[in-house]
């Protein structure tokens, strides 16, 4: 490790005492820690330092002329910039219990009387330096992760656009070829064109679902007080044509207000109801029912259908990317929709699972943590 890197990693320690001999003694005690020591001779000087610098810990003398240690601590804790900095009070006079309790009430993490054991003081300061460095690393990692997520989302949009544009061009030429060649092309050639058009539609859906999957884990939040019945109604509106074409009936019980991202909750319902529409039984009119109930500090939602059903052993794999049930052959889909559902639910702090219904069909259940319970109305 270079000297420059070590210098950047040092934490700053603020030592406040009106007596020069005490400052010298504290400097000698803390020097072995290898951190940057800033000496202040009064509470007022300490507050000026705190306006410009970030400190890992403050060692503050109680007895000082003018602004004493308690008043200085009150000013430190009143400022947003410095209120999180741990304060260790040092005193040679105020040893009474009520003075110590006052120090803790002011937000101190420790109250040490003089003369102190240098090893003990150094060890306590070292703990707070270590915590400060770890917190700094966490903030840096969080900032890098946020930048990476933003770049990934921007990249997803760019890739989606760049992939969709040539795909639409190919589809356009295929459609033109189909129209101009109608009645002149052999039946086999027409069949090839139809297959190619179907492939472009599948690829377009796959690109859209991949982008939605990439966004699902990034966009969740901030959480709002959300009417889940309205989120379901919005989802059903988006699926209106598919529901009508399928002759499906979608009903719901009273649904609660939840802490959720309204956009993503609607997407969640849309994907689950859309999944039921895709995998409906050809012999039975599709029925989908949505309900919710209390489940130990969370709302448990259930989206139940009477479709082709699932294999119980394969239920856990349904939420994996590109995974489709053994009975899904011949049905449309990319195998990404339920993976998106999983990301959305987990982004809200819940979990999702599926199980076959005794009479046929599938029940998809998911939870959303519930700080309070308030049933809402119907989406239908």
C-alpha positions in Angstrom: 0.0 0.0 0.0 1.4 3.4 -1.0 1.9 6.3 1.4 -0.8 8.3 -0.5 -3.4 5.5 0.0 -2.6 5.3 3.7 -3.0 9.1 4.0 -6.4 9.0 2.4 -7.5 6.2 4.8 -6.8 8.2 8.0 -9.6 9.3 10.2 -9.7 12.6 11.9 -10.0 12.8 15.7 -11.1 16.1 17.4 -9.6 16.6 20.8 -11.1 19.6 22.8 -9.5 20.9 26.0 -8.7 24.4 27.3 -5.5 23.3 28.9 -2.4 22.9 26.8 -0.8 20.2 29.0 -4.0 18.0 28.7 -3.9 18.4 24.9 -0.2 17.3 24.8 -1.0 14.3 27.0 -3.9 13.3 24.8 -1.8 13.7 21.7 0.8 11.4 23.0 -1.8 8.9 24.1 -3.6 8.8 20.7 -0.6 9.2 18.4 0.0 5.4 18.2 -3.4 5.0 16.4 -1.9 6.6 13.4 -4.8 8.9 12.7 -5.0 12.7 12.1 -5.4 14.6 15.4 -7.0 18.0 15.5 -6.6 20.0 18.7 -9.1 22.6 19.8 -8.7 24.9 22.8 -12.3 25.7 23.3 -15.9 24.6 22.5 -16.2 27.5 20.1 -13.1 26.4 18.2 -14.3 22.9 18.1 -17.6 24.0 16.5 -15.7 25.9 13.8 -13.7 22.8 13.0 -16.9 20.8 12.7 -18.2 23.1 10.0 -15.6 22.0 7.5 -14.2 18.6 8.6 -15.6 15.1 9.1 -14.5 13.4 12.4 -14.6 9.8 13.5 -14.8 10.7 17.2 -14.7 13.7 19.5 -12.8 13.7 22.9 -14.4 16.6 24.8 -13.3 18.1 28.2 -16.3 18.8 30.5 -14.8 21.7 32.5 -13.9 24.6 30.2 -14.4 28.4 30.6 -17.2 30.0 28.6 -18.8 27.2 26.7 -18.3 24.0 28.7 -18.3 20.5 27.4 -22.0 19.9 27.9 -23.0 23.1 26.0 -20.5 22.2 23.2 -22.0 18.7 23.0 -25.5 20.2 22.8 -24.4 22.4 19.8 -22.7 19.4 18.1 -25.8 17.2 18.4 -28.1 20.1 17.2 -26.3 20.2 13.8 -27.3 17.8 11.1 -23.7 17.5 9.9 -22.2 16.5 13.2 -25.0 14.9 15.3 -23.9 11.3 14.3 -20.3 11.8 15.6 -19.6 9.8 18.9 -18.5 12.0 21.8 -16.3 10.8 24.7 -16.4 13.1 27.7 -13.2 13.6 29.7 -13.2 15.2 33.1 -11.0 15.5 36.2 -13.7 17.2 38.4 -17.3 16.1 37.4 -17.2 12.6 38.8 -20.7 12.6 40.3 -23.2 10.1 39.0 -25.7 12.9 38.0 -22.9 14.5 35.9 -22.2 11.3 34.2 -25.9 10.7 33.5 -26.1 14.3 32.1 -23.2 13.5 29.8 -25.0 10.4 28.4 -28.2 12.4 28.0 -26.3 14.8 25.9 -25.5 11.9 23.5 -22.1 10.9 24.8 -20.9 7.3 24.1 -18.6 7.3 27.1 -17.7 9.4 30.2 -14.1 9.0 31.4 -12.6 10.5 34.5 -9.0 11.7 34.7 -6.4 10.4 35.3 -7.3 7.8 32.6 -5.5 4.6 31.6 -3.9 5.4 28.2 -4.4 1.9 27.0 -8.1 1.9 27.8 -8.7 5.3 26.2 -6.8 4.3 23.1 -8.7 1.1 22.8 -12.1 2.8 23.0 -11.1 5.4 20.5 -9.8 2.7 18.1 -13.2 1.0 18.2 -14.9 4.2 16.9 -12.3 4.8 14.3 -12.9 1.3 13.0 -16.6 1.9 12.9 -16.1 5.2 11.1 -13.9 3.6 8.5 -16.4 0.7 7.9 -19.2 3.2 7.6 -17.2 5.2 5.1 -16.6 2.1 3.0 -20.3 1.2 3.1 -21.2 4.7 1.9 -18.7 4.5 -0.9 -19.9 1.1 -1.9 -23.5 2.3 -1.8 -22.6 5.3 -4.0 -20.8 3.0 -6.5 -23.7 0.6 -6.6 -26.2 3.4 -7.2 -24.0 4.7 -10.1 -23.8 1.1 -11.5 -27.5 0.6 -11.3 -28.2 3.9 -13.1 -25.6 3.0 -15.8 -27.2 -0.5 -16.1 -30.7 1.0 -16.5 -29.5 3.5 -19.1 -27.6 0.6 -20.9 -30.8 -1.5 -20.8 -32.8 1.3 -22.5 -30.1 1.8 -25.1 -29.8 -1.9 -25.8 -33.5 -2.3 -26.0 -33.8 0.5 -28.5 -30.8 -0.7 -30.5 -32.2 -4.3 -30.7 -35.8 -3.4 -31.3 -35.1 -1.0 -34.2 -33.4 -3.5 -36.6 -35.9 -6.2 -35.5 -38.8 -3.9 -36.5 -37.1 -3.3 -39.8 -36.8 -7.1 -40.4 -40.5 -7.5 -39.5 -41.5 -4.7 -41.8 -39.7 -6.2 -44.8 -41.3 -9.6 -44.0 -44.7 -8.1 -43.9 -44.1 -6.3 -47.1 -42.9 -9.5 -48.7 -46.0 -11.3 -47.5 -48.3 -8.7 -49.0 -46.5 -8.3 -52.3 -46.1 -12.0 -52.7 -49.7 -13.0 -51.9 -50.9 -15.3 -54.6 -47.5 -15.6 -56.3 -45.5 -17.3 -53.6 -45.6 -21.0 -53.0 -47.3 -22.3 -49.9 -44.0 -23.3 -48.4 -42.6 -19.9 -48.8 -45.6 -18.3 -47.2 -45.2 -20.7 -44.3 -41.6 -19.6 -43.9 -42.6 -16.0 -43.8 -45.2 -16.6 -41.1 -42.6 -18.5 -39.0 -40.2 -15.6 -39.4 -42.8 -13.1 -38.4 -43.6 -15.2 -35.4 -39.9 -15.3 -34.5 -39.6 -11.5 -34.6 -42.6 -11.1 -32.3 -41.1 -13.6 -29.9 -37.8 -11.8 -30.0 -39.5 -8.4 -29.5 -41.3 -9.8 -26.4 -38.1 -11.3 -25.0 -36.3 -7.9 -25.3 -39.1 -6.1 -23.6 -39.3 -8.7 -20.8 -35.5 -8.6 -20.3 -35.6 -4.8 -20.0 -38.5 -5.1 -17.5 -36.6 -7.7 -15.5 -33.5 -5.4 -15.4 -35.6 -2.5 -14.2 -37.7 -4.4 -11.6 -35.0 -4.6 -9.0 -33.9 -1.0 -9.4 -37.2 0.9 -9.7 -39.0 -0.4 -6.6 -39.4 2.5 -4.2 -39.9 4.8 -2.6 -42.8 3.0 -1.0 -46.1 4.8 -0.7 -49.5 4.2 1.0 -51.1 2.4 -2.0 -54.6 1.1 -2.7 -53.9 -2.4 -4.0 -57.5 -2.6 -5.4 -56.6 0.4 -7.6 -53.3 -1.2 -8.6 -55.2 -4.3 -9.7 -57.8 -2.2 -11.6 -55.0 -0.6 -13.5 -53.5 -3.9 -14.3 -56.8 -5.3 -15.6 -57.2 -2.2 -17.7 -53.9 -2.9 -19.4 -55.0 -6.4 -20.0 -58.5 -5.5 -21.2 -58.1 -6.8 -24.7 -56.6 -10.1 -23.7 -59.2 -10.6 -21.0 -62.0 -10.0 -23.5 -60.5 -12.2 -26.2 -60.1 -15.0 -23.7 -63.7 -14.6 -22.4 -62.1 -14.6 -18.9 -63.7 -13.5 -15.7 -61.5 -11.7 -13.1 -62.9 -11.0 -9.7 -61.4 -9.9 -6.4 -62.3 -9.6 -2.7 -61.7 -6.5 -0.7 -58.0 -5.6 -1.0 -55.9 -3.6 1.5 -53.9 -0.4 1.5 -50.2 -1.4 1.5 -46.8 0.3 1.6 -45.8 -0.3 -2.0 -44.5 1.2 -5.3 -47.9 1.7 -7.1 -46.3 1.3 -10.6 -44.6 -2.0 -9.7 -47.6 -3.4 -7.7 -49.7 -2.9 -10.8 -47.0 -4.6 -12.9 -47.0 -7.5 -10.4 -50.8 -8.0 -10.7 -50.6 -7.6 -14.5 -47.9 -10.3 -14.8 -49.8 -12.7 -12.6 -53.1 -12.3 -14.3 -51.4 -12.2 -17.7 -49.8 -15.6 -16.7 -53.2 -17.0 -16.0 -54.4 -15.8 -19.4 -51.5 -17.4 -21.2 -51.9 -20.8 -19.5 -55.7 -21.1 -19.5 -57.4 -24.5 -20.1 -58.8 -24.8 -23.7 -61.8 -26.6 -22.4 -62.8 -24.4 -19.4 -63.7 -20.7 -19.3 -60.9 -18.9 -17.4 -61.7 -17.6 -13.9 -59.2 -15.6 -11.9 -59.8 -14.5 -8.3 -57.6 -12.1 -6.3 -57.8 -11.9 -2.5 -55.7 -10.9 0.5 -55.5 -11.7 4.2 -53.5 -11.0 7.3 -50.3 -13.1 7.7 -48.3 -12.3 10.9 -47.3 -8.7 10.2 -47.8 -8.9 6.4 -50.5 -8.9 3.8 -50.6 -12.2 2.0 -52.1 -11.9 -1.5 -53.4 -14.8 -3.6 -54.0 -14.8 -7.4 -55.9 -18.0 -8.1 -56.9 -19.4 -11.5 -58.5 -22.5 -13.0 -56.0 -22.9 -15.8 -53.8 -25.9 -16.9 -52.1 -25.9 -13.4 -48.5 -26.7 -12.5 -46.4 -29.6 -11.3 -45.9 -29.2 -7.6 -42.3 -30.3 -7.8 -41.6 -27.6 -10.4 -43.3 -24.8 -8.6 -40.1 -23.3 -7.1 -38.4 -23.2 -10.5 -41.2 -21.1 -12.0 -39.6 -17.9 -10.7 -36.2 -18.6 -12.3 -35.2 -16.7 -15.5 -36.4 -18.5 -18.6 -37.9 -21.3 -16.6 -41.3 -22.6 -17.8 -43.4 -25.4 -16.4 -43.5 -28.8 -18.1 -47.0 -28.2 -19.4 -46.1 -24.8 -21.0 -45.0 -26.2 -24.4 -47.1 -24.7 -27.1 -48.1 -21.7 -25.0 -46.7 -18.2 -25.6 -44.3 -16.7 -23.2 -40.6 -15.9 -22.6 -40.1 -17.4 -19.1 -39.3 -14.0 -17.6 -42.6 -12.7 -16.4 -42.6 -14.6 -13.1 -39.0 -13.8 -12.5 -40.0 -10.2 -12.7 -42.7 -10.9 -10.2 -40.1 -12.3 -7.8 -37.9 -9.3 -8.1 -40.8 -6.9 -7.5 -42.0 -8.8 -4.4 -38.5 -9.1 -2.9 -37.9 -5.4 -3.6 -40.9 -4.8 -1.3 -39.4 -7.0 1.4 -41.8 -10.0 0.8 -41.7 -13.4 -0.9 -43.7 -15.2 -3.5 -44.5 -18.8 -4.2 -46.9 -21.0 -6.2 -48.8 -24.2 -5.6 -51.3 -26.3 -7.7 -54.9 -26.1 -6.7 -56.8 -29.3 -5.6 -59.4 -28.9 -8.3 -57.0 -27.7 -11.0 -55.3 -24.5 -11.7 -52.7 -22.6 -9.8 -52.6 -20.3 -6.8 -49.8 -17.7 -6.8 -49.2 -16.1 -3.3 -47.0 -13.2 -2.3 -46.5 -11.1 0.8 -46.0 -7.4 1.4 -45.0 -6.3 4.9 -47.9 -4.5 6.6 -47.3 -1.7 9.2 -51.1 -1.4 9.4 -54.2 -3.2 8.1 -57.0 -1.4 6.3 -59.2 -3.3 3.8 -60.1 -1.4 0.7 -62.7 -1.9 -2.1 -63.1 -3.9 -5.2 -61.3 -3.5 -8.5 -64.2 -4.9 -10.5 
